[in-house]
């Protein structure tokens, strides 16, 4: 980004934001204003409808990455006057943070609805005649267009918006129809390959649970919540008087684990030490890496978006060692991962357990895999305490039962799970690369750098 530039008074147009002017494309040849090729919030009406009739509605919470996740039904009187979307439209989120997360959606599926009303925090973009709507959609993600979006939002931090008049005048690359078609084919193909690879990756990850249960000889029964059941006084245990703890499904799962191929042990029989981390609220720009619940993924530690704390003397024995097991205890509880060599300098939050395992008895990655299994998740659901923010106590975790095959079998299971995770990670990486490569090609096409290649491909 240009750090120093001059804007003459005649060019200010009542705007004093340096970011606005620095976001202007350097070369605007072949660009047109958005309102020249699209209608913004086209005027539409619903006929023959009463105020109490239910209508289809899509708000910001009902949308995800490039898609509408669900469509609500709301009384027309609650959403009367909102804009109407139809297939072929583009939804453009105009408010922070969605606008900066590029929450733009091409409407190709309204789930059997002819139309839906939508939030006022979306602009509806309808391509004009002879403009390929998917081409227009893909142009919103280009570097020059996004730079304009980012530079021209206004308002206080956290609630910045893009004004309609500014949005309508964004400069959009607009090549001839042949190149538009080529870009659409290029991007559609990239997204198709990306989706295929991501689907294959997810299938691999989803297969891990069935593989682990099958290897351990554990067959879970069909589970359901009972509305009515009886618990005798002699059956009350662990100082638990809440009805949910005694749902029959929990005992069924524990019995299924015990009936598996291998013996079971209490977790405290393979855990040398179980300790909470430390609670820090004052973070710094650098220092010791501080790991929170959000950094613990099933069988892996996410180093992104970590916090830092100033170096301090810590008397509590929470220094990490390779092979330690980490388990989240609060909020998103029961997620487990193994500490690797590059994690040993990290500090964990008080909402994470650090467990030192008897490594002559167990493979830490096998234990982590079991803790992340569907069967164990059911048990975690049972032993949690608390209301909205459930948590697991040290005592409750210590007393869960786990299947414990020989170290040889544990190693076999751990190695297979690692192989599937690595393959899934590779597929996810390839999916991102395919899309990024296509986006880079689009940028070059817009700059006129691929005309010969396009001619040859045709």
C-alpha positions in Angstrom: 0.0 0.0 0.0 1.2 3.5 -0.8 2.2 5.3 2.4 2.6 8.8 1.0 0.7 10.4 -1.8 -1.0 13.7 -2.9 -4.7 14.4 -3.4 -5.6 17.8 -4.9 -8.5 19.7 -3.4 -10.5 19.4 -6.6 -10.4 15.6 -6.3 -11.5 15.4 -2.6 -15.2 15.1 -3.4 -15.9 15.9 0.3 -13.9 12.9 1.5 -10.9 13.3 3.8 -9.9 9.6 4.4 -6.4 8.8 3.1 -7.5 5.1 3.0 -10.3 6.0 0.6 -7.9 7.4 -2.0 -5.1 4.8 -1.5 -7.6 2.1 -2.2 -8.3 3.4 -5.8 -7.1 0.9 -8.5 -3.8 2.1 -10.0 -5.0 1.4 -13.5 -8.7 1.8 -14.1 -8.6 0.9 -17.8 -11.4 -1.7 -18.4 -13.1 -0.9 -15.1 -16.7 0.4 -14.8 -18.8 1.5 -11.9 -20.9 -1.2 -10.3 -24.2 0.5 -11.0 -23.4 0.5 -14.7 -23.5 -3.3 -14.8 -25.8 -4.2 -11.9 -28.9 -3.0 -10.0 -28.4 -2.6 -6.2 -31.4 -3.6 -4.1 -33.8 -4.0 -7.1 -37.4 -3.0 -6.4 -39.6 -6.0 -6.0 -43.0 -6.6 -4.5 -44.9 -9.6 -3.0 -48.5 -9.7 -4.2 -51.5 -11.1 -2.4 -50.0 -11.5 1.1 -51.4 -10.7 4.5 -49.4 -9.5 7.5 -49.7 -12.7 9.4 -48.6 -15.0 6.5 -45.3 -16.7 6.9 -42.6 -15.7 4.4 -39.0 -17.1 3.8 -36.3 -15.0 5.4 -32.5 -15.0 5.3 -30.5 -12.9 7.8 -26.8 -12.7 8.5 -26.9 -15.6 11.0 -28.5 -17.8 8.4 -25.5 -17.5 6.0 -22.1 -19.1 6.0 -19.1 -19.2 3.8 -20.5 -18.6 0.2 -23.8 -20.2 1.1 -27.2 -19.8 2.7 -27.2 -22.4 5.5 -30.9 -22.2 6.3 -34.0 -20.3 5.5 -36.4 -19.2 8.3 -40.1 -18.7 8.2 -41.2 -15.4 9.7 -44.5 -13.5 9.8 -44.6 -11.0 7.0 -45.5 -8.2 9.4 -42.0 -8.6 11.0 -40.0 -8.3 7.8 -42.3 -6.1 5.7 -40.3 -3.6 3.6 -37.1 -5.7 3.5 -35.4 -6.4 0.2 -36.3 -9.6 -1.8 -33.8 -12.0 -3.1 -34.2 -14.4 -6.0 -32.0 -17.0 -7.7 -29.2 -15.4 -9.7 -28.8 -12.5 -7.2 -25.7 -11.8 -5.1 -25.9 -11.1 -1.4 -23.2 -8.6 -0.2 -22.8 -8.2 3.5 -22.2 -4.5 4.1 -21.3 -4.4 7.9 -18.2 -5.3 9.8 -16.9 -8.0 10.4 -18.9 -9.8 7.7 -17.8 -7.3 5.0 -14.1 -7.9 5.8 -14.7 -11.7 5.9 -16.0 -11.4 2.4 -19.4 -12.8 3.2 -20.7 -12.6 -0.4 -23.1 -15.2 -1.6 -24.2 -16.2 -5.1 -27.9 -17.3 -4.8 -28.2 -20.5 -6.8 -30.4 -22.3 -4.2 -33.3 -21.0 -2.2 -34.4 -24.4 -1.0 -37.5 -24.7 -3.2 -38.5 -21.1 -2.5 -39.1 -18.7 -5.3 -37.9 -15.8 -3.2 -36.9 -14.8 0.3 -36.7 -11.6 2.2 -33.4 -10.6 3.7 -31.6 -8.5 6.3 -31.0 -4.8 5.7 -27.3 -5.6 6.4 -27.1 -7.2 2.9 -27.0 -5.4 -0.4 -28.7 -7.3 -3.2 -26.8 -7.2 -6.4 -28.7 -8.1 -9.6 -26.5 -8.3 -12.8 -27.9 -6.3 -15.7 -28.7 -7.9 -19.1 -25.7 -9.3 -20.9 -23.6 -9.4 -17.7 -22.7 -12.8 -16.4 -23.9 -12.8 -12.8 -21.3 -15.4 -11.7 -18.6 -13.3 -13.3 -19.8 -10.3 -11.3 -19.8 -12.4 -8.1 -16.2 -13.5 -8.6 -15.1 -9.9 -9.3 -16.1 -8.9 -5.8 -13.2 -11.1 -4.5 -10.5 -9.5 -6.6 -7.8 -7.5 -4.9 -8.7 -4.2 -6.5 -12.3 -4.4 -5.6 -11.7 -5.6 -2.0 -9.2 -2.8 -1.5 -11.9 -0.3 -2.4 -14.3 -2.1 0.0 -11.9 -2.0 2.8 -10.8 1.6 2.2 -14.3 3.0 1.9 -16.2 1.7 4.9 -17.1 4.3 7.4 -18.2 4.4 11.1 -16.8 3.4 14.4 -14.6 0.4 14.7 -16.6 -2.8 15.1 -19.7 -1.4 13.3 -18.2 0.0 10.1 -20.4 -0.1 7.0 -20.2 0.5 3.3 -22.7 3.2 2.3 -24.9 2.4 -0.6 -23.8 5.3 -2.7 -20.2 4.3 -2.3 -21.0 0.6 -3.0 -22.8 1.5 -6.2 -19.7 3.4 -7.5 -17.1 0.7 -6.8 -14.9 0.2 -9.8 -15.3 -3.3 -11.2 -13.1 -5.0 -13.8 -15.3 -5.5 -16.9 -13.7 -7.4 -19.8 -15.5 -8.6 -22.9 -18.1 -11.5 -22.7 -15.6 -14.1 -23.9 -13.2 -13.3 -21.0 -16.1 -13.2 -18.5 -17.1 -16.7 -19.5 -13.5 -17.9 -19.3 -13.2 -16.5 -15.7 -16.4 -18.1 -14.7 -15.4 -21.5 -16.1 -12.0 -21.2 -14.4 -13.4 -20.3 -11.0 -16.3 -22.8 -11.1 -13.8 -25.6 -11.9 -11.5 -24.5 -9.1 -14.4 -24.5 -6.6 -15.5 -27.9 -7.8 -12.1 -29.4 -7.3 -11.7 -27.6 -3.9 -15.1 -29.0 -2.8 -14.2 -32.5 -3.9 -10.9 -32.5 -2.0 -12.5 -31.0 1.1 -15.2 -33.7 1.0 -12.6 -36.4 0.7 -10.6 -34.9 3.5 -13.7 -34.8 5.8 -14.7 -38.4 4.9 -11.2 -39.5 6.0 -11.5 -37.6 9.3 -15.1 -38.9 9.8 -13.8 -42.5 9.2 -11.4 -42.3 12.2 -14.1 -42.9 14.8 -15.5 -46.0 13.2 -12.0 -47.4 12.6 -11.0 -46.9 16.3 -14.2 -48.5 17.6 -13.9 -51.5 15.2 -10.2 -52.1 16.2 -11.2 -52.0 19.8 -14.2 -54.3 19.3 -16.6 -51.8 20.7 -20.1 -51.8 19.3 -22.3 -48.9 20.5 -26.0 -49.5 20.8 -28.5 -47.2 19.3 -28.8 -44.3 21.8 -31.6 -42.1 22.7 -32.7 -39.8 25.5 -35.4 -41.4 27.7 -38.3 -39.2 28.9 -39.0 -41.3 32.0 -36.8 -43.7 34.0 -36.3 -44.8 37.6 -33.1 -44.6 39.7 -33.0 -46.3 43.1 -31.3 -44.7 46.0 -28.6 -47.4 46.0 -27.7 -46.4 42.4 -27.0 -42.8 43.2 -23.2 -42.2 42.9 -20.4 -39.6 42.6 -22.6 -37.1 44.6 -24.7 -36.5 41.5 -28.4 -35.9 42.0 -29.2 -34.4 38.5 -31.5 -36.6 36.4 -29.5 -36.2 33.2 -26.5 -37.9 34.7 -28.6 -41.1 35.0 -29.9 -41.2 31.5 -29.8 -44.9 30.6 -27.8 -44.2 27.4 -24.7 -43.4 29.5 -24.7 -46.8 31.3 -25.2 -48.4 27.9 -22.1 -46.8 26.5 -20.0 -47.7 29.5 -21.1 -51.3 29.2 -20.3 -51.3 25.5 -16.8 -50.1 26.3 -16.4 -52.8 28.9 -17.6 -55.5 26.5 -15.0 -54.5 24.0 -12.1 -56.8 23.0 -9.6 -55.3 25.5 -9.5 -54.7 29.2 -10.5 -51.3 30.6 -8.7 -49.2 33.3 -9.6 -46.1 35.1 -7.8 -43.1 33.6 -5.9 -42.4 36.9 -4.2 -45.8 36.5 -2.3 -44.5 33.4 -2.0 -40.8 34.4 0.9 -39.9 36.7 -0.2 -36.3 37.2 -3.2 -34.2 36.3 -3.0 -30.5 36.7 -4.8 -27.3 35.5 -3.0 -24.5 33.8 -2.8 -20.8 34.9 -5.4 -18.1 34.4 -4.0 -15.0 32.7 -6.0 -12.0 31.5 -3.2 -9.5 30.8 -1.6 -10.2 27.4 1.3 -8.6 25.7 2.6 -8.3 22.1 5.3 -11.0 22.6 6.7 -13.2 25.3 5.6 -16.7 26.4 3.0 -18.3 24.1 -0.3 -18.8 26.0 -2.5 -21.6 24.8 -6.3 -21.3 25.3 -9.2 -23.8 24.7 -9.6 -22.4 21.2 -6.1 -23.5 20.3 -6.8 -27.2 21.1 -8.2 -29.2 18.2 -8.8 -32.9 18.2 -5.4 -34.5 18.2 -3.6 -31.3 17.3 -2.6 -27.9 18.7 -3.4 -24.9 16.6 -0.6 -22.3 16.8 -2.7 -19.6 15.1 -4.3 -16.8 17.0 -2.3 -17.5 20.2 -1.9 -14.9 22.9 1.4 -13.9 24.6 2.2 -13.2 28.3 5.2 -11.5 29.8 7.9 -13.9 31.0 7.3 -14.7 34.7 8.4 -17.2 37.3 5.9 -20.0 37.5 6.0 -22.2 40.6 3.1 -24.4 39.4 4.3 -27.5 37.5 2.6 -26.6 34.2 5.7 -26.6 31.9 4.9 -28.8 29.0 6.9 -31.8 27.9 6.7 -33.8 24.7 4.2 -36.6 25.2 2.0 -34.7 27.7 -1.7 -34.9 27.0 -3.8 -31.8 27.0 -7.6 -31.9 27.5 -9.9 -28.9 27.6 -11.9 -28.8 30.7 -14.3 -25.9 30.2 -16.5 -24.5 27.5 -15.6 -26.8 24.6 -14.6 -29.5 27.0 -13.1 -32.9 26.4 -10.9 -32.0 23.3 -7.6 -33.7 23.5 -4.2 -33.2 21.9 -0.6 -34.4 22.5 2.3 -32.0 23.2 5.0 -32.1 20.6 8.6 -30.9 20.9 7.8 -27.4 19.4 5.1 -26.9 22.1 7.3 -27.3 25.2 7.8 -23.6 25.8 4.0 -22.9 25.8 1.9 -22.0 28.8 -1.6 -23.4 29.1 -4.7 -21.7 30.4 -6.5 -22.7 33.6 -9.2 -24.2 31.4 -6.9 -26.9 30.1 -5.7 -30.0 31.9 -2.1 -31.1 31.5 -1.7 -34.8 32.0 1.6 -36.7 32.4 1.0 -40.3 31.2 2.7 -43.6 32.1 4.3 -43.9 28.7 5.5 -47.4 29.3 1.8 -48.4 29.4 0.3 -46.1 26.9 0.8 -44.3 23.6 -0.2 -40.7 24.2 -1.6 -40.3 20.7 -3.8 -43.4 21.2 -5.1 -41.9 24.4 -5.7 -38.6 22.7 -7.6 -40.4 19.8 -9.7 -42.2 22.3 -10.6 -39.0 24.2 -11.7 -37.4 21.0 -13.9 -40.5 20.0 -17.7 -40.3 19.8 -18.0 -42.9 22.7 -15.9 -40.8 25.0 -17.7 -37.6 24.1 -20.9 -39.2 25.4 -19.1 -40.0 28.7 -17.8 -36.4 28.9 -21.3 -35.2 28.4 -22.3 -37.3 31.4 -19.6 -36.2 33.8 -19.7 -32.5 33.0 -21.0 -30.1 35.6 -22.3 -26.5 35.4 -25.0 -24.9 33.4 -24.4 -23.0 30.1 -20.6 -23.2 30.4 -20.1 -26.9 31.3 -16.8 -28.1 32.7 -15.1 -31.3 33.8 -13.4 -31.7 37.2 -10.1 -33.4 37.8 -11.8 -36.1 39.9 -14.4 -36.9 37.3 -11.8 -37.2 34.6 -9.6 -39.4 36.7 -12.4 -41.9 37.2 -13.5 -42.4 33.6 -12.8 -45.9 32.1 -10.7 -46.3 29.0 -10.0 -49.3 26.8 -6.4 -50.4 27.1 -5.1 -52.8 24.5 -1.4 -53.8 24.3 1.1 -51.1 23.4 1.5 -52.8 20.1 -2.2 -52.4 19.3 -2.2 -48.9 20.6 0.7 -48.0 18.3 -1.0 -49.6 15.3 -4.2 -47.6 15.9 -2.2 -44.3 16.6 -0.2 -44.8 13.3 -3.3 -45.4 11.2 -5.1 -42.4 12.7 -2.1 -40.2 12.1 -1.9 -41.4 8.5 -5.5 -40.5 7.8 -5.1 -37.1 9.5 -2.0 -36.4 7.4 -3.8 -37.4 4.2 -6.8 -35.2 5.1 -4.5 -32.3 5.9 -2.7 -32.7 2.5 -6.1 -32.7 0.7 -7.2 -29.6 2.6 -3.9 -27.9 1.6 -4.4 -28.9 -2.1 -7.9 -27.6 -2.0 -6.7 -24.1 -0.8 -3.9 -24.2 -3.4 -6.2 -24.9 -6.3 -8.5 -22.0 -5.4 -5.6 -19.6 -4.8 -4.0 -20.5 -8.1 -7.3 -19.8 -9.9 -7.7 -16.5 -8.1 -4.1 -15.5 -9.1 -4.9 -16.4 -12.7 -8.0 -14.2 -12.6 -5.9 -11.3 -11.4 -3.5 -11.8 -14.3 -6.4 -12.1 -16.8 -7.8 -8.8 -15.6 -4.4 -7.2 -16.2 -4.4 -8.6 -19.7 -1.4 -10.9 -19.0 -3.1 -14.1 -20.2 -4.7 -13.3 -23.5 -2.4 -15.6 -25.5 -3.0 -18.5 -23.0 -6.8 -17.9 -23.3 -6.6 -18.0 -27.1 -4.7 -21.3 -26.9 -7.1 -22.9 -24.4 -10.0 -22.0 -26.7 
